């Protein structure tokens, strides 16, 4: 017989009742805010063709995946993200779906990555997407939903900030600075590290990896000197090719202002997001203390449905994982109370009262109450201890005399008050 002490795999979690209660609270809140915004829930398979991810992100993503060849000879992968599945599903029925499509999903995702605070090899993630609308109103709607997701947990502008940029605007600015169009994706990936590596480090990489001259590097880095939207508009508002992108972003910010959310938003051109498929607004939500990884990230990806499903539809979306969010809520003391509670615990004095106990338990449960009792007979004192340990708000004691009179002794466990109540009336309003 094996004596192996099996444990969860590295980067994977067991959810004991307390941990599951936190996860359930997060999922419940996500669903409620999505409902308020008029989104519909969907899901897809946890196993997809490997090509679905390499088509979107390139072959280099394979090293981050849990992938294998199945018994049918198909190369498959556990889903590392939900956007390709959404694109596949939306493209398959694009002609019959009312636009804009507003869908959300809460999948479990898998990536073989190095573990660190806020990053595991599996996590649950809220995905919220709008498909079929190119107007800046959709950009504002999506960002507002992301902000309100966090506000619903009790977080305020003192706790988090949405850092917002736009790939269309950044593209226009970098082309104006002299970045060759065929090197834009490479430059995006380099300047995405600006906060981490600094101006000097990024400048060196632009010279070496993007083969840019000193003047082009300086003009590129100068783009990121502007720390607010008004400064960018003042510097480039009349520049050919840049002005339309500035106007689009101005419309988005104007709508967020009308919603009363500008205290949560900061314009930041250094938010690039390395994924190549983004075409417009991009954003990430961070804790204001800068102690955690991004809580949420997303943006506009107008060409992905054509790439994955052959249907040209504008789209945008974001993902918000449970791991970083849980860390933030714990740091701010906003995790829910996870102590188990019951509405009722029913106690027979002797085994002979079990039929009456079972009848009452089942009636209370049919009425929607949470009810428990001892599965095998125990002394009254031990049953009271069980009731207290399970967080019962009230108990019902049924003894031989109570059965004869058709009553039960109802005890409020907090106040200790007791009253004799007819069995038929216990639990009734």
C-alpha atoms as one frame of an Amber mdcrd trajectory, in Angstrom:
protein
   0.000   0.000   0.000   1.341   3.422  -0.977   2.146   5.891   1.813   2.510
   8.823  -0.602   1.536  12.205   0.811  -0.179  13.720  -2.223  -0.382  17.501
  -2.472  -1.728  19.972  -5.016   0.617  20.616  -7.924   2.840  23.736  -7.693
   0.866  26.814  -8.652  -2.513  25.121  -8.158  -4.887  25.664  -5.242  -7.119
  23.643  -2.969 -10.230  25.588  -2.042 -11.245  24.628   1.489 -14.620  26.069
   2.572 -13.155  29.371   3.838 -11.157  29.918   0.627 -14.095  28.844  -1.496
 -16.333  31.354   0.305 -13.942  34.144  -0.749 -13.896  32.885  -4.337 -17.706
  32.625  -4.356 -17.979  36.207  -3.076 -15.718  37.464  -5.865 -17.582  35.535
  -8.567 -20.968  36.619  -7.189 -19.894  40.289  -7.253 -18.507  40.003 -10.784
 -21.777  38.495 -11.996 -23.866  41.166 -10.311 -21.950  44.090 -11.855 -21.952
  42.396 -15.277 -25.732  42.046 -14.946 -26.082  45.744 -14.136 -24.224  46.569
 -17.346 -26.420  44.300 -19.449 -23.841  41.580 -20.197 -24.826  37.935 -20.798
 -22.797  35.007 -19.480 -21.268  32.375 -21.759 -18.625  29.662 -21.497 -16.515
  27.473 -23.739 -14.431  24.302 -23.439 -11.351  24.252 -21.180  -9.491  22.351
 -23.921  -8.968  24.010 -27.310  -6.891  23.365 -30.442  -3.334  24.540 -29.872
  -3.483  26.454 -33.142  -6.156  28.756 -31.731  -3.509  30.246 -29.418  -0.514
  30.146 -31.746  -2.582  31.862 -34.463  -3.326  34.716 -32.074  -0.097  35.001
 -30.099   2.565  33.246 -32.170   4.423  29.956 -31.600   6.386  31.362 -28.645
   3.273  31.073 -26.449   3.574  27.274 -26.468   6.231  27.355 -23.740   3.651
  28.932 -21.393   0.903  26.373 -22.062  -0.259  23.044 -20.713  -0.420  21.340
 -24.099  -0.287  17.786 -25.441  -1.313  15.579 -28.358  -4.598  13.834 -27.632
  -5.540  10.275 -28.608  -6.972  11.524 -31.876  -3.598  12.995 -32.840  -4.775
  16.592 -32.285  -2.468  19.186 -30.746  -4.495  20.706 -27.908  -3.967  23.034
 -24.930  -5.681  23.886 -21.677  -7.035  27.389 -22.210  -4.576  30.081 -21.041
  -7.013  32.899 -21.857 -10.610  33.329 -23.011 -10.402  35.896 -25.809  -9.596
  33.387 -28.606 -12.544  31.221 -27.541 -14.809  34.271 -27.542 -13.566  35.263
 -30.997 -14.159  31.737 -32.327 -17.663  31.543 -30.854 -18.750  35.046 -31.867
 -17.415  34.599 -35.400 -19.278  31.291 -35.779 -22.672  32.978 -35.239 -21.829
  36.554 -36.133 -24.622  36.882 -38.670 -27.369  35.907 -36.248 -26.269  37.809
 -33.137 -27.662  41.228 -32.221 -24.923  43.866 -32.123 -23.298  44.959 -30.030
 -22.659  41.595 -28.419 -22.047  42.093 -24.689 -20.810  38.839 -23.158 -18.939
  37.852 -20.024 -17.399  34.633 -18.755 -15.596  33.439 -15.614 -13.328  30.594
 -16.787 -10.526  28.818 -14.994  -7.339  29.452 -16.973  -3.981  27.665 -17.027
  -0.470  28.915 -17.771   2.834  27.241 -16.986   4.577  30.303 -15.571   6.954
  31.135 -12.754   4.990  31.560  -9.535   5.121  34.847  -7.651   2.811  36.979
  -5.563  -0.357  37.507  -7.565   0.540  34.903 -10.219  -0.164  31.182 -10.093
  -0.408  28.498 -12.763  -4.183  28.516 -12.611  -6.664  31.203 -11.781 -10.267
  32.217 -12.295 -10.748  35.268 -14.462 -13.607  37.558 -15.323 -13.673  38.254
 -19.048 -15.938  41.074 -20.241 -16.171  41.801 -23.977 -18.135  44.017 -26.371
 -18.235  42.875 -30.008 -19.597  44.769 -32.978 -19.241  48.397 -31.868 -16.439
  50.732 -32.948 -17.706  53.945 -31.328 -15.631  55.392 -28.443 -18.740  54.946
 -26.279 -17.892  51.227 -26.162 -14.390  52.070 -24.905 -15.860  54.182 -22.099
 -18.479  51.542 -21.268 -15.905  48.777 -20.930 -13.538  50.840 -18.791 -16.427
  52.004 -16.598 -17.435  48.376 -16.056 -13.886  47.471 -14.998 -13.806  50.356
 -12.524 -17.232  49.504 -11.127 -16.206  45.881 -10.652 -13.646  47.045  -8.087
 -15.912  49.687  -6.569 -18.462  46.938  -5.893 -15.950  45.304  -3.520 -15.657
  48.525  -1.493 -12.468  49.773  -3.180 -12.182  53.511  -3.898  -9.945  55.922
  -5.803  -7.656  55.728  -2.756  -7.096  52.034  -3.515  -6.769  51.681  -7.301
  -6.269  53.619 -10.523  -7.020  52.829 -14.168  -4.022  53.726 -16.329  -5.248
  54.305 -19.877  -3.562  54.656 -23.246  -4.456  53.961 -26.864  -2.528  51.852
 -29.352  -3.910  53.850 -32.281  -2.696  57.091 -30.720   0.645  55.559 -29.747
   1.094  54.161 -33.261   0.520  57.611 -34.772   2.913  59.246 -32.300   5.668
  56.677 -32.879   5.373  56.929 -36.662   5.622  60.698 -36.268   8.746  60.165
 -34.121  10.367  58.184 -36.929   9.773  54.565 -35.900   9.597  52.406 -39.061
   6.147  50.823 -39.437   7.588  47.332 -39.750   9.202  47.712 -36.299   6.198
  49.054 -34.416   5.330  45.760 -32.690   8.941  45.342 -31.572   9.018  48.927
 -30.268   5.704  48.381 -28.436   7.212  45.433 -26.606  10.313  47.428 -25.685
   8.586  50.587 -24.445   6.150  48.410 -22.486   9.109  47.938 -20.081   9.683
  51.689 -19.664   8.489  51.801 -16.058  10.592  48.786 -15.114  13.790  49.490
 -17.080  13.764  53.291 -17.222  14.500  55.679 -20.053  18.143  54.702 -20.346
  17.479  50.955 -20.449  14.694  51.268 -22.987  16.781  53.635 -25.102  19.613
  51.113 -25.234  17.217  48.363 -26.303  15.692  50.549 -29.009  19.169  51.147
 -30.453  20.172  47.505 -30.279  16.999  45.512 -30.918  15.039  47.939 -33.106
  18.211  49.259 -34.817  17.080  52.851 -34.363  19.392  55.851 -34.579  19.984
  58.254 -31.699  17.649  60.957 -33.045  14.748  58.507 -33.551  15.330  57.030
 -30.094  15.222  60.474 -28.473  12.081  61.471 -30.366  10.469  58.163 -29.355
  11.336  58.618 -25.700  10.126  62.231 -25.819   6.633  60.932 -26.610   6.518
  59.479 -23.097   7.511  62.734 -21.373   3.877  63.808 -21.481   2.176  62.554
 -18.347  -1.386  63.714 -19.007  -3.768  63.831 -21.931  -3.967  67.617 -22.128
  -0.181  67.802 -22.532  -0.277  65.322 -25.424  -3.144  67.225 -27.057  -1.240
  70.523 -26.696   1.931  69.025 -28.197   0.441  66.936 -31.012  -3.175  68.071
 -31.459  -2.488  69.629 -34.868  -0.141  66.888 -36.094  -1.284  65.108 -39.232
  -2.293  61.527 -38.487  -2.285  62.105 -34.736  -5.203  64.538 -34.354  -7.988
  61.977 -35.148  -6.631  59.584 -32.527  -6.490  62.376 -29.955 -10.092  63.310
 -30.735 -11.234  59.715 -30.290  -9.545  59.482 -26.904 -11.034  62.848 -25.917
 -14.498  61.430 -26.575 -13.773  58.433 -24.332 -12.533  60.619 -21.488 -15.503
  62.942 -21.911 -17.935  60.072 -21.421 -16.050  58.812 -18.368 -16.265  62.358
 -16.978 -20.023  62.338 -17.514 -20.210  59.074 -15.554 -18.321  60.657 -12.652
 -15.362  58.276 -12.920 -12.446  60.579 -13.777 -10.981  60.286 -10.261 -10.226
  56.653 -11.076  -8.586  57.295 -14.472  -5.075  58.409 -15.419  -3.798  58.860
 -18.963  -0.493  56.985 -19.341   1.132  56.367 -22.725   3.526  53.848 -21.161
   0.625  51.391 -20.855   1.233  49.456 -24.055   0.272  45.850 -23.246   2.600
  43.580 -25.152  -0.010  41.591 -27.048   0.213  42.432 -30.739  -3.509  42.233
 -31.475  -4.544  45.435 -29.634  -5.612  48.193 -32.042  -7.111  50.977 -29.887
  -7.661  51.801 -26.223  -5.577  49.773 -23.774  -5.749  49.970 -19.994  -4.575
  48.350 -16.792  -5.904  48.776 -13.254  -3.313  48.939 -10.456  -3.356  49.379
  -6.698  -2.270  52.938  -5.923   0.500  51.774  -3.582   2.182  49.896  -6.407
   2.585  46.746  -4.320   0.838  44.293  -6.636   0.726  43.228 -10.256  -1.992
  44.647 -12.500  -5.458  43.782 -11.188  -7.049  43.984 -14.621  -6.018  44.622
 -18.205  -7.584  44.874 -21.620  -8.328  46.962 -24.637  -9.638  47.087 -28.186
  -8.769  44.300 -30.652 -10.661  45.139 -33.850  -8.906  42.594 -36.102  -8.885
  39.463 -33.946 -12.241  38.035 -35.060 -11.123  38.259 -38.676  -7.853  36.553
 -37.752  -9.452  33.732 -35.772 -12.891  33.352 -37.330 -12.774  35.094 -40.698
 -15.404  37.699 -39.683 -14.518  41.390 -39.546 -16.091  42.798 -36.385 -14.675
  45.428 -34.010 -14.238  44.174 -30.460 -12.787  45.068 -27.082 -12.554  43.398
 -23.707 -10.693  42.950 -20.443  -9.662  40.204 -18.045  -9.636  40.474 -14.230
  -8.101  37.590 -12.291  -9.067  36.419  -8.830  -5.514  36.008  -7.469  -4.352
  39.654  -7.454  -7.842  40.855  -6.560  -7.932  38.584  -3.512  -4.534  39.909
  -2.390  -5.764  43.498  -2.722  -9.008  42.857  -0.835  -7.056  41.098   1.923
  -4.600  44.014   2.184  -7.495  46.473   2.498  -9.456  44.362   4.984 -12.313
  43.868   2.530 -12.553  40.085   2.409 -15.970  38.780   3.461 -16.710  36.994
   6.717 -16.277  33.288   5.960 -17.556  31.793   9.209 -20.105  29.085   8.481
 -23.648  29.880   9.599 -26.977  28.064   9.785 -30.506  29.349  10.162 -31.546
  26.395  12.341 -30.107  23.399  14.192 -32.740  20.873  15.346 -32.059  18.791
  18.477 -33.947  15.667  19.574 -33.702  14.872  23.282 -34.005  11.102  22.716
 -33.866   8.937  19.568 -37.647   8.594  19.656 -38.092  12.200  18.462 -36.124
  11.632  15.228 -39.270  11.339  12.995 -40.502  14.725  14.217 -37.011  16.200
  13.815 -36.691  14.937  10.232 -40.145  16.235   9.328 -39.310  19.698  10.718
 -35.856  19.779   9.127 -37.257  18.939   5.717 -40.081  21.472   5.972 -37.656
  24.240   6.972 -35.342  23.324   4.095 -38.255  23.347   1.663 -38.911  26.890
   2.859 -35.388  27.940   1.892 -33.706  27.848   5.328 -30.284  26.318   5.985
 -30.790  23.552   8.561 -28.663  20.834  10.120 -28.976  18.155  12.793 -26.930
  15.258  14.224 -26.941  12.316  11.813 -26.615   9.887  14.692 -28.005  10.428
  18.142 -25.893  12.388  20.604 -26.461  13.913  23.993 -28.210  17.274  24.080
 -25.062  19.039  25.343 -22.963  17.748  22.463 -25.650  18.719  19.973 -25.633
  22.267  21.363 -21.843  22.381  20.918 -22.267  21.260  17.305 -24.910  23.934
  16.756 -22.601  26.623  18.137 -19.614  25.385  16.102 -21.707  25.472  12.919
 -22.834  29.043  13.592 -26.529  28.223  14.091 -28.582  31.331  14.773 -31.431
  29.359  16.353 -31.950  25.880  17.698 -35.110  23.822  18.139 -35.210  21.266
  20.943 -37.796  18.518  20.697 -38.313  16.190  23.671 -40.955  13.568  24.555
 -43.251  16.083  26.251 -42.836  18.510  23.356 -43.972  15.864  20.876 -47.022
  15.152  23.007 -47.900  18.850  23.031 -46.925  19.442  19.365 -44.354  22.127
  20.225 -40.612  22.740  20.089 -38.363  24.887  22.257 -36.847  27.592  20.023
 -33.652  29.169  21.363 -31.968  32.286  19.993 -28.278  31.380  20.202 -27.098
  34.976  20.507 -29.475  36.242  23.181 -30.186  32.898  24.855 -33.909  33.600
  24.869 -36.184  30.563  24.635 -39.843  30.160  23.699 -42.184  27.259  23.126
 -43.580  27.384  19.605 -46.042  24.998  17.906 -44.072  22.756  15.521 -46.340
  23.725  12.627 -45.461  27.432  13.112 -41.664  27.171  13.478 -40.013  29.002
  10.590 -43.211  30.565   9.365 -43.266  34.348   8.840
